[in-house]
Amino acid sequence: RLTSEILEHAAETLKILAHSQRLRIIEILEREQEITVHALTRETGFPQAVVSQHLNLMRRAGLLSARRQGKEMWYTIADPCVLSILNCICSHCES
């Protein structure tokens, strides 16, 4: 049986992922494995401030991790469950 805490955590995670721009970022991270904010900005066409806000939100939630190399921040997926959720959504939409 799922506890209230688990259900709350699941709902919060789904709220964070329930945004098309964040899903696009996750999709790119799945393909690239690790990427900088600047590269994500170029790839998505979203303003850098928007990309940074999305990345920070997902990082604070534990979905992404970040490391600094020089002046650049590199982001990667920290929780592989995010990919499972994305793949499940894609499978559902394709059927």
N, CA, C and O of each residue as an XYZ file, in Angstrom:
380
protein
N       0.853     -1.184      0.000
C       0.000      0.000      0.000
C       0.893      1.241      0.000
O       1.885      1.310      0.726
N       0.524      2.207     -0.821
C       1.301      3.447     -0.919
C       0.942      4.381      0.227
O      -0.230      4.613      0.524
N       1.972      4.905      0.854
C       1.745      5.840      1.959
C       1.391      7.220      1.410
O       1.603      7.507      0.232
N       0.861      8.047      2.263
C       0.534      9.428      1.885
C       1.783     10.184      1.440
O       1.735     10.990      0.510
N       2.908      9.913      2.121
C       4.161     10.592      1.769
C       4.616     10.213      0.365
O       5.052     11.069     -0.404
N       4.514      8.932      0.034
C       4.912      8.481     -1.306
C       4.008      9.106     -2.363
O       4.490      9.553     -3.404
N       2.719      9.140     -2.107
C       1.781      9.721     -3.063
C       2.019     11.217     -3.234
O       1.926     11.732     -4.348
N       2.324     11.916     -2.152
C       2.635     13.346     -2.235
C       3.887     13.587     -3.065
O       3.927     14.484     -3.907
N       4.914     12.772     -2.814
C       6.165     12.903     -3.568
C       5.917     12.623     -5.058
O       6.439     13.332     -5.919
N       5.136     11.610     -5.352
C       4.810     11.278     -6.747
C       4.059     12.432     -7.405
O       4.354     12.792     -8.545
N       3.101     13.009     -6.702
C       2.331     14.124     -7.247
C       3.222     15.333     -7.517
O       3.073     15.997     -8.544
N       4.144     15.622     -6.606
C       5.064     16.751     -6.798
C       5.963     16.521     -8.007
O       6.200     17.437     -8.794
N       6.458     15.306     -8.151
C       7.304     14.979     -9.299
C       6.530     15.149    -10.599
O       7.035     15.728    -11.561
N       5.306     14.644    -10.622
C       4.490     14.769    -11.828
C       4.156     16.224    -12.134
O       4.102     16.605    -13.304
N       3.931     17.044    -11.111
C       3.692     18.474    -11.326
C       4.894     19.124    -11.996
O       4.745     19.928    -12.917
N       6.073     18.773    -11.530
C       7.293     19.348    -12.106
C       7.446     18.916    -13.560
O       7.828     19.725    -14.406
N       7.159     17.672    -13.859
C       7.320     17.161    -15.215
C       6.182     17.582    -16.148
O       6.313     17.464    -17.366
N       5.082     18.065    -15.600
C       3.905     18.411    -16.396
C       4.062     19.766    -17.078
O       3.225     20.655    -16.923
N       5.136     19.907    -17.826
C       5.418     21.150    -18.537
C       6.162     20.775    -19.812
O       7.184     20.090    -19.762
N       5.653     21.222    -20.943
C       6.233     20.800    -22.224
C       7.700     21.203    -22.371
O       8.488     20.453    -22.947
N       8.076     22.372    -21.861
C       9.475     22.784    -21.982
C      10.381     21.916    -21.126
O      11.501     21.606    -21.531
N       9.915     21.519    -19.947
C      10.728     20.643    -19.097
C      10.855     19.261    -19.723
O      11.919     18.644    -19.667
N       9.776     18.780    -20.314
C       9.845     17.476    -20.981
C      10.817     17.516    -22.160
O      11.529     16.542    -22.408
N      10.851     18.630    -22.884
C      11.810     18.780    -23.988
C      13.241     18.727    -23.449
O      14.107     18.088    -24.047
N      13.486     19.389    -22.335
C      14.823     19.376    -21.720
C      15.201     17.955    -21.309
O      16.331     17.526    -21.544
N      14.277     17.225    -20.702
C      14.539     15.837    -20.308
C      14.846     14.994    -21.535
O      15.761     14.172    -21.515
N      14.079     15.197    -22.610
C      14.308     14.449    -23.847
C      15.721     14.702    -24.386
O      16.407     13.772    -24.809
N      16.139     15.952    -24.365
C      17.483     16.300    -24.841
C      18.546     15.689    -23.933
O      19.549     15.163    -24.416
N      18.331     15.756    -22.626
C      19.289     15.166    -21.687
C      19.386     13.655    -21.857
O      20.460     13.079    -21.686
N      18.291     13.022    -22.188
C      18.339     11.576    -22.423
C      19.257     11.276    -23.605
O      20.037     10.325    -23.562
N      19.167     12.073    -24.643
C      19.967     11.861    -25.854
C      21.428     12.268    -25.650
O      22.337     11.548    -26.064
N      21.653     13.419    -25.013
C      23.002     13.969    -24.881
C      23.757     13.472    -23.650
O      24.983     13.571    -23.603
N      23.053     12.944    -22.661
C      23.624     12.482    -21.402
C      24.020     13.617    -20.471
O      23.669     13.595    -19.291
N      24.739     14.602    -20.974
C      25.168     15.752    -20.182
C      25.259     16.944    -21.118
O      25.753     16.832    -22.240
N      24.776     18.096    -20.642
C      24.737     19.255    -21.531
C      24.786     20.537    -20.707
O      24.375     20.561    -19.547
N      25.291     21.591    -21.319
C      25.365     22.893    -20.646
C      24.079     23.687    -20.869
O      23.275     23.380    -21.750
N      23.917     24.709    -20.046
C      22.764     25.605    -20.186
C      22.788     26.256    -21.566
O      21.755     26.353    -22.229
N      23.963     26.701    -21.995
C      24.062     27.370    -23.297
C      23.680     26.438    -24.439
O      22.981     26.845    -25.368
N      24.129     25.206    -24.374
C      23.773     24.246    -25.420
C      22.274     23.954    -25.404
O      21.652     23.831    -26.459
N      21.696     23.844    -24.214
C      20.244     23.634    -24.120
C      19.482     24.827    -24.683
O      18.453     24.660    -25.339
N      19.981     26.014    -24.431
C      19.344     27.222    -24.955
C      19.343     27.194    -26.480
O      18.330     27.494    -27.111
N      20.473     26.836    -27.063
C      20.566     26.747    -28.529
C      19.637     25.657    -29.065
O      18.923     25.863    -30.046
N      19.659     24.504    -28.411
C      18.899     23.355    -28.902
C      17.386     23.559    -28.783
O      16.633     23.156    -29.670
N      16.947     24.178    -27.703
C      15.508     24.343    -27.486
C      14.949     25.606    -28.117
O      13.783     25.651    -28.509
N      15.790     26.638    -28.214
C      15.306     27.926    -28.679
C      14.637     28.732    -27.572
O      14.114     29.817    -27.825
N      14.650     28.212    -26.354
C      14.079     28.924    -25.210
C      15.098     29.941    -24.705
O      16.303     29.724    -24.832
N      14.626     31.043    -24.135
C      15.567     32.003    -23.539
C      16.384     31.347    -22.418
O      15.906     30.444    -21.730
N      17.614     31.816    -22.252
C      18.498     31.226    -21.247
C      17.897     31.295    -19.847
O      18.037     30.353    -19.067
N      17.236     32.388    -19.525
C      16.635     32.523    -18.191
C      15.569     31.450    -17.963
O      15.456     30.903    -16.866
N      14.802     31.157    -18.985
C      13.758     30.134    -18.880
C      14.385     28.758    -18.688
O      13.954     27.989    -17.828
N      15.401     28.450    -19.489
C      16.096     27.159    -19.361
C      16.687     27.021    -17.968
O      16.550     25.974    -17.336
N      17.339     28.066    -17.488
C      17.950     28.020    -16.154
C      16.908     27.805    -15.063
O      17.143     27.044    -14.124
N      15.762     28.467    -15.177
C      14.697     28.285    -14.183
C      14.206     26.837    -14.170
O      14.043     26.244    -13.104
N      13.972     26.274    -15.348
C      13.512     24.886    -15.434
C      14.562     23.926    -14.861
O      14.230     23.011    -14.107
N      15.812     24.140    -15.221
C      16.885     23.272    -14.727
C      16.995     23.348    -13.209
O      17.128     22.321    -12.543
N      16.942     24.544    -12.666
C      17.055     24.702    -11.213
C      15.890     24.039    -10.485
O      16.089     23.414     -9.444
N      14.694     24.166    -11.013
C      13.537     23.531    -10.399
C      13.704     22.011    -10.390
O      13.464     21.361     -9.373
N      14.111     21.456    -11.516
C      14.277     19.997    -11.607
C      15.457     19.515    -10.766
O      15.426     18.408    -10.228
N      16.486     20.335    -10.653
C      17.635     19.972     -9.814
C      17.256     19.972     -8.335
O      17.619     19.054     -7.600
N      16.532     20.994     -7.902
C      16.090     21.058     -6.504
C      15.177     19.884     -6.145
O      15.147     19.441     -4.998
N      14.441     19.391     -7.126
C      13.551     18.258     -6.889
C      14.301     16.923     -6.933
O      13.716     15.875     -6.661
N      15.598     16.959     -7.277
C      16.395     15.740     -7.328
C      16.289     14.977     -8.637
O      16.769     13.849     -8.742
N      15.658     15.592     -9.644
C      15.517     14.922    -10.937
C      16.769     15.067    -11.787
O      17.089     14.188    -12.588
N      17.475     16.175    -11.613
C      18.712     16.444    -12.347
C      19.844     16.693    -11.370
O      19.618     17.021    -10.205
N      21.059     16.536    -11.855
C      22.225     16.938    -11.080
C      23.047     17.881    -11.951
O      22.924     17.893    -13.176
N      23.887     18.669    -11.289
C      24.683     19.660    -12.004
C      26.100     19.647    -11.467
O      26.343     19.345    -10.299
N      27.027     19.981    -12.348
C      28.418     20.147    -11.940
C      28.971     21.352    -12.678
O      28.587     21.636    -13.813
N      29.864     22.045    -12.026
C      30.480     23.218    -12.633
C      31.830     22.815    -13.209
O      32.625     22.126    -12.569
N      32.062     23.264    -14.436
C      33.368     23.098    -15.065
C      33.727     24.456    -15.650
O      33.190     24.870    -16.677
N      34.640     25.135    -14.979
C      34.974     26.497    -15.378
C      33.775     27.397    -15.154
O      33.236     27.454    -14.049
N      33.353     28.101    -16.197
C      32.197     28.986    -16.091
C      30.892     28.287    -16.460
O      29.814     28.865    -16.317
N      30.986     27.063    -16.928
C      29.800     26.347    -17.411
C      29.236     25.405    -16.364
O      29.973     24.768    -15.612
N      27.911     25.332    -16.333
C      27.218     24.320    -15.536
C      26.774     23.226    -16.489
O      26.162     23.489    -17.524
N      27.097     21.989    -16.119
C      26.722     20.824    -16.901
C      25.624     20.076    -16.159
O      25.743     19.816    -14.962
N      24.567     19.734    -16.863
C      23.423     19.060    -16.257
C      23.279     17.652    -16.814
O      23.584     17.380    -17.976
N      22.803     16.770    -15.945
C      22.545     15.390    -16.320
C      21.337     14.893    -15.527
O      20.950     15.495    -14.526
N      20.761     13.818    -15.973
C      19.613     13.237    -15.273
C      20.120     12.496    -14.050
O      20.977     11.619    -14.156
N      19.591     12.851    -12.890
C      20.007     12.226    -11.633
C      19.116     11.051    -11.260
O      19.562     10.109    -10.606
N      17.866     11.108    -11.673
C      16.900     10.066    -11.319
C      16.417      9.390    -12.596
O      15.635      9.977    -13.343
N      16.871      8.163    -12.859
C      16.484      7.476    -14.103
C      14.986      7.209    -14.204
O      14.488      6.907    -15.288
N      14.268      7.315    -13.103
C      12.812      7.151    -13.147
C      12.167      8.203    -14.044
O      11.109      7.966    -14.627
N      12.809      9.369    -14.152
C      12.293     10.427    -15.018
C      12.189      9.922    -16.457
O      11.224     10.221    -17.160
N      13.183      9.159    -16.883
C      13.162      8.616    -18.240
C      12.051      7.594    -18.401
O      11.414      7.526    -19.452
N      11.819      6.811    -17.382
C      10.726      5.835    -17.431
C       9.387      6.546    -17.566
O       8.524      6.120    -18.334
N       9.221      7.627    -16.818
C       7.977      8.402    -16.897
C       7.816      8.979    -18.296
O       6.738      8.884    -18.882
N       8.868      9.574    -18.839
C       8.812     10.155    -20.175
C       8.511      9.089    -21.219
O       7.682      9.308    -22.103
N       9.170      7.941    -21.130
C       8.926      6.864    -22.090
C       7.504      6.339    -21.988
O       6.894      6.005    -23.004
N       6.970      6.262    -20.781
C       5.590      5.825    -20.581
C       4.628      6.815    -21.229
O       3.674      6.407    -21.891
N       4.867      8.102    -21.047
C       4.013      9.133    -21.642
C       4.076      9.036    -23.169
O       3.048      9.092    -23.844
N       5.282      8.893    -23.700
C       5.444      8.799    -25.163
C       4.739      7.569    -25.721
O       4.101      7.648    -26.770
N       4.844      6.444    -25.040
C       4.170      5.222    -25.487
C       2.664      5.417    -25.480
O       1.972      4.973    -26.397
N       2.157      6.075    -24.458
C       0.727      6.312    -24.354
C       0.243      7.228    -25.504
O      -0.813      6.993    -26.090
N       1.025      8.261    -25.809
C       0.638      9.207    -26.844
C       0.740      8.617    -28.251
O       0.019      9.041    -29.155
N       1.619      7.654    -28.439
C       1.797      7.024    -29.744
C       0.738      5.974    -30.042
O       0.536      5.603    -31.198
N       0.062      5.495    -29.003
C      -0.928      4.423    -29.241
C      -2.316      4.971    -29.486
O      -3.254      4.203    -29.701
